[in-house]
Amino acid sequence: MNTLNPKQRQYLKGLAHSLKPILQIGKAGITDTVLRSIENLFNSRELLKVKVPDSAPEDADTSAEKIVSRLQSVELVQVIGKTIVLYRPHPDKPEIKLPVHT
């Protein structure tokens, strides 16, 4: 997937602002189970927040890098504090229409 341009990233940040984290990384960190959970969540939504608590073995930046590198077509929108915002358009019926870069 192409990387998001700044305008698209800003748009997604605005949409994510009101979302609550839907998944929390556990003490084991980014495991196959966590990755499968994220994959399953992307079946029903395109934008999601993941919380990385202090008890996780890695910080939010490192966790975000691992998620994006191990899951196909997932874009990192932002890491803010201990929260990761991820985006992946639904392949069949995208709901979020990203602005075109001009």
C-alpha beads as a LAMMPS data file, in Angstrom:
LAMMPS data file: protein, C-alpha beads

102 atoms
101 bonds

1 atom types
1 bond types

-500.0 500.0 xlo xhi
-500.0 500.0 ylo yhi
-500.0 500.0 zlo zhi

Masses

1 110.0

Atoms # bond

1 1 1 0.000 0.000 0.000
2 1 1 1.175 3.520 -0.682
3 1 1 2.060 5.591 2.321
4 1 1 -0.386 8.229 3.414
5 1 1 0.288 11.785 2.394
6 1 1 0.178 14.490 5.100
7 1 1 -3.335 15.626 4.168
8 1 1 -4.698 12.076 4.412
9 1 1 -2.855 11.437 7.680
10 1 1 -4.315 14.642 9.165
11 1 1 -7.802 13.652 8.035
12 1 1 -7.481 10.222 9.677
13 1 1 -6.147 11.775 12.889
14 1 1 -9.302 13.881 13.033
15 1 1 -11.520 10.830 12.558
16 1 1 -9.595 8.858 15.180
17 1 1 -9.796 11.596 17.794
18 1 1 -13.192 10.485 19.084
19 1 1 -12.432 6.751 18.948
20 1 1 -11.687 4.750 22.076
21 1 1 -8.845 2.195 22.069
22 1 1 -10.365 -1.139 21.113
23 1 1 -7.393 -3.371 21.899
24 1 1 -4.696 -3.349 24.550
25 1 1 -1.261 -4.915 24.175
26 1 1 -0.569 -7.373 26.983
27 1 1 2.526 -8.214 29.000
28 1 1 3.697 -10.563 26.239
29 1 1 3.888 -7.711 23.709
30 1 1 3.148 -8.073 19.998
31 1 1 2.310 -11.765 19.724
32 1 1 0.697 -13.726 16.912
33 1 1 -2.540 -13.621 18.905
34 1 1 -2.435 -9.815 19.071
35 1 1 -1.741 -9.626 15.334
36 1 1 -4.672 -11.973 14.599
37 1 1 -6.910 -9.811 16.792
38 1 1 -5.895 -6.702 14.862
39 1 1 -6.518 -8.516 11.559
40 1 1 -9.997 -9.513 12.770
41 1 1 -10.764 -5.960 13.877
42 1 1 -9.825 -4.682 10.419
43 1 1 -12.545 -6.945 8.989
44 1 1 -15.171 -4.684 10.548
45 1 1 -13.460 -1.269 10.647
46 1 1 -10.782 0.666 8.803
47 1 1 -9.443 2.838 11.603
48 1 1 -8.575 1.653 15.085
49 1 1 -6.730 2.614 18.224
50 1 1 -4.484 0.263 20.176
51 1 1 -3.369 1.008 23.736
52 1 1 0.141 0.132 24.936
53 1 1 0.182 0.119 28.758
54 1 1 3.269 0.496 30.941
55 1 1 3.209 -3.259 31.577
56 1 1 3.910 -4.005 27.887
57 1 1 7.513 -4.982 27.144
58 1 1 7.955 -2.281 24.474
59 1 1 6.872 1.312 24.094
60 1 1 4.159 2.457 21.693
61 1 1 6.591 3.484 18.920
62 1 1 8.314 0.091 18.861
63 1 1 4.996 -1.761 19.077
64 1 1 3.591 0.289 16.189
65 1 1 6.622 -0.496 14.019
66 1 1 6.228 -4.213 14.716
67 1 1 2.516 -4.191 13.889
68 1 1 2.960 -2.274 10.634
69 1 1 5.886 -4.430 9.523
70 1 1 4.085 -7.715 10.230
71 1 1 0.597 -6.927 8.911
72 1 1 -0.078 -6.395 5.248
73 1 1 -1.423 -3.039 4.018
74 1 1 -1.635 -1.479 7.489
75 1 1 -0.654 2.185 7.761
76 1 1 0.493 3.913 10.915
77 1 1 -1.501 7.110 11.279
78 1 1 0.094 8.272 14.509
79 1 1 1.483 7.322 17.885
80 1 1 0.340 9.690 20.580
81 1 1 1.442 8.892 24.087
82 1 1 0.662 5.229 24.658
83 1 1 -1.907 4.998 21.880
84 1 1 -1.352 3.759 18.333
85 1 1 -3.726 4.715 15.511
86 1 1 -3.781 2.290 12.579
87 1 1 -5.547 2.426 9.221
88 1 1 -6.257 -0.139 6.537
89 1 1 -8.924 0.396 3.896
90 1 1 -11.421 -2.406 3.524
91 1 1 -10.609 -4.157 0.221
92 1 1 -14.237 -4.583 -0.887
93 1 1 -16.186 -1.722 0.664
94 1 1 -14.035 1.130 1.938
95 1 1 -16.011 3.426 4.240
96 1 1 -13.461 6.187 4.713
97 1 1 -12.922 8.358 1.673
98 1 1 -9.460 9.881 1.936
99 1 1 -8.833 13.341 0.509
100 1 1 -6.770 13.433 -2.665
101 1 1 -3.405 15.150 -2.376
102 1 1 -3.336 18.398 -4.317

Bonds

1 1 1 2
2 1 2 3
3 1 3 4
4 1 4 5
5 1 5 6
6 1 6 7
7 1 7 8
8 1 8 9
9 1 9 10
10 1 10 11
11 1 11 12
12 1 12 13
13 1 13 14
14 1 14 15
15 1 15 16
16 1 16 17
17 1 17 18
18 1 18 19
19 1 19 20
20 1 20 21
21 1 21 22
22 1 22 23
23 1 23 24
24 1 24 25
25 1 25 26
26 1 26 27
27 1 27 28
28 1 28 29
29 1 29 30
30 1 30 31
31 1 31 32
32 1 32 33
33 1 33 34
34 1 34 35
35 1 35 36
36 1 36 37
37 1 37 38
38 1 38 39
39 1 39 40
40 1 40 41
41 1 41 42
42 1 42 43
43 1 43 44
44 1 44 45
45 1 45 46
46 1 46 47
47 1 47 48
48 1 48 49
49 1 49 50
50 1 50 51
51 1 51 52
52 1 52 53
53 1 53 54
54 1 54 55
55 1 55 56
56 1 56 57
57 1 57 58
58 1 58 59
59 1 59 60
60 1 60 61
61 1 61 62
62 1 62 63
63 1 63 64
64 1 64 65
65 1 65 66
66 1 66 67
67 1 67 68
68 1 68 69
69 1 69 70
70 1 70 71
71 1 71 72
72 1 72 73
73 1 73 74
74 1 74 75
75 1 75 76
76 1 76 77
77 1 77 78
78 1 78 79
79 1 79 80
80 1 80 81
81 1 81 82
82 1 82 83
83 1 83 84
84 1 84 85
85 1 85 86
86 1 86 87
87 1 87 88
88 1 88 89
89 1 89 90
90 1 90 91
91 1 91 92
92 1 92 93
93 1 93 94
94 1 94 95
95 1 95 96
96 1 96 97
97 1 97 98
98 1 98 99
99 1 99 100
100 1 100 101
101 1 101 102
